[in-house]
């Protein structure tokens, strides 16, 4: 087990060791973890300590327990990625599943605000994935998605990309999105959005600015999603 600061609880050290294995690829998405007994013996800790570490990973959606089968490293399936990371729904709670209308993939120098947000050098290249998508069958979203080219060298010839990009990051590039932070604001549709979605002209739109982190808490994506909310709303449950 990786040596951790003495002030870190033992279960947290086990958690860190397992996350390091997932990040390195020695534990891959969909792979079953060793049993609690085997992990306890290998890491020289009690089964209770291992169980507590696994409980925290389950709570963070990094592993999944399957009755009678064991504990597995979480996978970004299309369904899981869409419902876990996309929070738009229609009136009455109807799921608003986005469908891609157009997609353009380019490589360019990072705009200053994007370089700052990604924590990369301003001369570094990023991949821009620009998409328009429908919600409930109507054109409703415009997205600019930026990823560091050094981490995710996605090419124009890789398209069309999956509806849920996080499955592609994981399956094609070995990077798993562990969490994302969204900032929401109301804005007037900018010119680039109106050009792609003429129906947005003069309309107020929801701007969702996202930063996504991998298993090691490294920022691997930022996106700016402009969303027409005539028939939909951003839905989140607070506990």
N, C-alpha and C positions, 0 to 999 in steps of 0.2 A: 504494500500500500504506500502511496506517495506520502512523504513526510509533510505534515501540516503544522501550523503554529500550535503551540501547546495550549493556547487559550481556546482553540476550536474544539467543540464537543466531539466525542469519538464517533457518534453517528454521522456528524457533518463531514468528518474525514473520510468515512466510508462512502458517503454521497459523492464527495469530490473525486474519489478514486474511480467510482463507476462512471461519472460524467466524463472524466479524462479518457476512459476506455471507449465511450461512445464517440467522443470528439475525434479520437485517433483512428477510429474505424475497427478497432479490435472487437467491439460490440456493435454490430451493424443493425440498421432499422429492420424490425421484424424478427430479429434473433432472440431466442430464449436465453434468459440469464441463468447462470448456475443456481442451484438451489440455495436457500438461506443457509442450510447446514454447510454446504461446500464453500460458500463465500465466507462464512464465519471462520471456518477452519483455515482457509487460504489467507485471510486478513488478520487472523489471530484476535478476533473479537467474539462477543457472544452473539447468538442468533437474535436476541432481542435488539441488539445494536443494529444488526443488518436489517431487521424488519423495520425499525424506526427510520433508517436511511431510505429504504424502499418506499415507505409511506410518504415521505416528502417528495420523492420522484413521481409517485402516482399522482399526488396532489398537483404537481406542476405539469402533468401530462407528458412526462418524459419517458415513462414506462407504463405498461398496462398489464394488470393482472387478469388472467383468463382462468375461470374456474376449472380445476382439474387438469390444467395444462401447464401452468407456471406463469412466470412474469416475463414479459417481452419488451424489447426496446420499441418505443412508439414509432409508427410509420406515418408519413404524410400521404395518406390516400387522398384521392380527389374529394371524396365525401367529407373526410375529417378536416381537411384543409379549408374547404369552403365553409363548413358550418362552424368551425372553431375560430377562423380568422376573418370571416366576412359577416358583418352584423346588420345588413339591410334586410328589411322584411316589409311585406305589403300590409294593407289595411286588414286588421283582424288577425295578424300574426302569420299570414301566408309567407312561406319562405320565398325570398327574392333571389333566385339563383342567377348570377351573371353569365351571360353568353357573349363570347368575343365576336365583334363585327369586323374590326380592322386591327391590324397589328404591324408595327414597324420596329425593327431592331437595328440600332446604329451604335457605333463606338465613337466617343468624343472625349475631349478634355472636360473634366468636371467643372460645372459652374461653381462659382465661389461658395454660394449658400449650400450646395450639395456636398462639396468637399468638406466644408465645416461640419455638416450633419453626419457624414460618413466617417469623419475623423481621418481623412486621407490628405495627401499633399495636393495643393491646387493645380499642380502640373500633371497629376495622375489621370489616367484614362478611366472612364466609366462606360458601362453599357447602358444605353437608354432603351427601354421597352415602352413604346407608346401604343396604347390600345384604346379603342372605343368599345363599349359593351352595352348590351341590353339588360334591362331589369323588367320582369313580367312581360317580356316580349316587345318592349319599347326601347329605342335608343335612349340611354340615360346616364352613362358614365364616360368620362374621359380620364385616362390614367397616364401619368409619367412615372415610370418605375426606374430607379437608378441603382445599379450594383457595381461594386469595384471590379474592374476588368481583371485585376490580379487574382481575385478570388473566384469570380464567376465569369470566365471568358466565353460568354454566350455569343454566338455568331448569327448573322442574318439567315444563314442556311440552316440553322437549328429550328427555325420556325416551320409551321405554326407550333407555338408552345402550348402546354396544357392550360386548361382553364384556370386551374389553381397552380400558380408558379412554384409554390413551395415543394410540390412533389418533384418538379424538375430539378430544383436546387439540390434536393436530397439524392435522387436517383442518378442524375448525370454528373454531379459535382461533389457529392459526399458532404454537403453542408445542410444541417438541419436547423430550421428556425424553431427556437425554443420559446420565444415570447416576442410580442410586438407592442409598441406603445403608439396610440393614435391621439392626435390633437385635432379637435373639430372646430370649425369656424364657418360663418356664413359670408359668402362673397358674391359679387357680381361676376357673371361669366366672362372670363378674359377672352381676348380676340382669338387665341389659338384654339380655345374650346368651341367658340361660336363657328369657327371655320370647319371644325370636324362635326359639330352638332348644331346646325343652324337653328334648331328649335330652342336652343339655350339663350339666344340673343335677348338681352334685356331681363333675363331671369336671375333670381337669386339662386345660388347653388350651395350645397354642403361641400366644404373642402375638408377632406380627411388627410392629414399629413402623418405618415407612418414612419417609424424607425423600427426595424426588425433585427433581432439579436440571435446569434447562434448559441450552441451549447456552452461555449466558453465566455459568453456575454460580449462577444465581439459584434459590432454593427456590420451587417452584411447587405442591408438593403434600406433604401428610403423611397417612399412613393408619395405622390401628390394626386389624390383622387377627387375629381370634381363630379358631383352627383346631383342630378335633378331629382327632387323629392316630391314631385306632384302626387305620385302613387305609392311612395315608399317612405320609410323612416329608419333611422339608425336605432337599433334595439340592443340594449344591454341589461342584464340582470345584476343588481347589486345586492350583496349579502353582508 
